[in-house]
């Protein structure tokens, strides 16, 4: 039994990773701020790489050149004021070089003034509600039915046969290209997090609190994300899908949603 378990382990590991999408770095995204965030990330990364090479290089050279087997005698001084000033001043300069552009980017990220579109995003266990403040459009966005069917135990459906398994919804968030979109995020029950990597947005949705985020998409297309806060047993089943369309297509979508909403209201009455 033990031998069979070990033989099946490679297959189990391979099954979990065979078709997983993964990357070694964060995406550049489709907004100016997401590209700026990526550049900031890479700047800090290369600073860390350079610091690591220098520090470990000095350590290795020191250990090799001053080893006891080479007959080197230990120094008798207790400290060096010059060395202490140098290793204090250099990190301060490096931190300033990182902090200034980081602060500039953070200020831009928080500047949600004068949006073209404002959307209230309310999180639920386990779906999203979107309300376009100025358009009179609102709807729930839930996990798409093909993924719902495939996730059921003993459904007989191979998850790999489902396009965008667990990353597709029945109603995506639709926004216009080139327009400033402000998101007002809150929650109806527990803490969730609205996360779409290509937009460089990962913001908590907290009951009783309104958090803001904004973006201006420079490319059309479909971009996917997920709830990034452990919010309950179905946390893994509340994806986010954002469709960026041309302004004319967006207006046509809004008109369609308004007409559809009016028809639903008439039927209910």
N, C-alpha and C positions, 0 to 999 in steps of 0.2 A: 504494500500500500504506500509506504514512504517512498519507495523507488519510483512508483508511478507518478506520485505527486511531484517529485523533482523533475521527471521527464516532461511533465506538462507545463512546468513553470516558464520555459522559454516561449512556448506558444501563447501562454496567458499574457506575458509581457508584450509580445509582438502584436497581439490582438488589440491591446490598449493604445499602442503607439503607431500602428501601421499607417493610418490615414490622418493622424492628428496634424493640424496646421500649427506650426510654431516657428518662431524666429529668434535670432540671437540678439536683436536690438529692437528698440521701440520704433514705430512707424513715423515717417515724416508727416503724414496726414495730408489733409486737403484744405487747410486754412493757413493764413499767414502766421497766426499765432502758434499753430501746431508745428510749423516749420521752424519758427523761432525757438520754441521749446526744445525741439530736437537738436538744433545747433547749440543751445545752452547745455543740454545734456552731454553732447559730444565734447564740448569745451572742458567741462568738469571731468569727464572721463579721461581725456588725454592729459590733463593736469595730474590726475591720480596715477596714471600710468608712468608719467615722467618722475613723479615723486617716489613711486615704488622702485623704479629702476635705480635712481640715485641713492636712496636710503639703503636698499639691499645691496647695491654695488659697493658702497662704502663699507658696509658691514662685512661682506665677503672678503674684500681686499684687506681690511683690517685684521680679520681673523687669520687670513693666510700669512700676511707679512709679519704679524706680531705673535705668532704661535710660540709656545714654550719650546717645542722641539727644535726650533731654529735658534735657540739660545737668547731670545729677546728678553730683556729685563723689564719688569713692570715700572711704569712712571711713578714718580713720587709726588707730583703736584696734586692738589685737592680739587681745583677748578680753574676754568679759564674764562675770564670776563668777556674777552673778545668772542670766543666761541658761543657763549650764552647769548650775547647780543645778536650775533649772526643768526643762530637757529631760532631766535624769537622774532627778529625783524622779517626774515624771509617768509615764514608762514603768514605773518600779518599782511604782507604785500600780496601774497597769493590769494588769501581770503578776500581782500578788497577787490582784486581783479575778478573774482567769481561773484562777489556780492553785488557789485554795481549793475552788471547786465541782468542778474537774476531779479533784482529789485525792479528794474525797468520792465521786465517781462511780467512780473507779478502784478504791477500796477495796471498794465494793459489788460491782463486777464480779468481784473475786477471792474473794469470800466464798461459797464453794461448800459450806459446812457444812450438815449436817442435810438432805440431799436426800430427796425422796420416791421418786425413780427415779434409778438410776445406770446409765449405759450406757457400755461400753467401745467406742470407735470406732477401728478399725484401718484405715489406708489401704493400698491395694495399687495397683500399676500394672495396670488402671486401674478400680478399684471400691472399695467401702467394705464393711467388715464391722462389724455391730452386735451387741453382746452385752449383754443386759439382766442385770445382775449378780444381782439378787434374784428374777428371774422364771423363770430357766432357759430363756430364749429367745435364740436367736442366728441370724443369717442374713447372706448377702451381698446387697448392693444394687448393681446394675449398670445400665448404660444400657438403656432400654427397647427391645424388639425393633423397633418401627416406626422409631425413630431409627437403630438399627443398620443396618437394611435401606436406609434413605434415604441414609445417609452413604457407602455403597459407590459407588465410581466406576462410572459408566455403569449405575446401577441402574434408571434410567428412572422413578424416583420423585421427584416434586417435593417438596423439603424443606418448602416453604410449605404443602403439603397435610397435613403431619404435625403434629398438636396437640403443643405444647410440644416442638418439635424440639430435641434435645440437652439438654433440661431435664426429662426424665421418666425414671423408673427402673422396674425390674420389681418391686422391693419397697421401699416407702418406710419411713422411720423414723416410728413411731407413738408419740405421747406424749399424756398426759392434760392437759386444760385445767386451769389453776389450780394445778398441782402443780410443785414445784421439781425440775427435771431437771438432773442433773449429767452432764457429758460428760467422759470420760477419753480423751484423744486420743493416739494413737501411730501409727507406721507400720511396715510390714513390709519396706520396701525403700528408698525415697528420701523426701525431704521433700515432703509435700503440705500443703494447708491447707483446713480445713473452714470454709466461708463461706456463711452464710445471712443476707442483708441485713435481713430483717424481724425477726430475732432479735438483731441487733446483735452477732453472733459471727463473728469471723474469726481462727481460731487454728491455728497450725502443728501438723502431725502429723509428728513427727521420730522416726526409728528410735532405739530405746534410751532414749527420754525420754517421760515422761507429762506432757502438758499438760492443764490443767483449764479448763472453762468451764461456765456454767450459765445457765438461763433459766427463766422461769415464764410460759408463754403465756396471755394473757388473752382470746384469741379462737380459735374453732375455724376450721379451714380447711386448705388445702394451701399450703405455702410452699416456694419453690424456691431453690436456691443451686448453687454449683459449687466445684470445687477451685480455689483461688486461688494456687497455687504451681506454677510451671512444672516438671512432674514427668516429662516424656518425650513421646514422639510422640503419644500419645493423651490428653494432658492435657485437651484440650477435650471429652473424651467421658466424664467421670466426674462427672455431676451429683449433686446432693443434693436429696431431696424429704422434707419433714417434714409429716406429717399430724397436726394437733391435733384431738383428739376429746374428747367428754364422758367423764368418769371411768368411767361404766358401760360405754360403748362400748369404752373402752380395756381394761377388765377382760375383757370378752367377747372382744376380739381376742387378749389374752394367753392365755386359756383355749383358744381355737381353735388358736393357734400351738403350745401345749403338746401338745394332742391330736394335731395334725398331725405334730409332731416324734416323738412316741411311735410313731405308725403307720409313719413312715419308718424308724425304728430297727428295728421288728419285721420289716419287709420286707427290710432289709439283712441281718438275722440269718437 
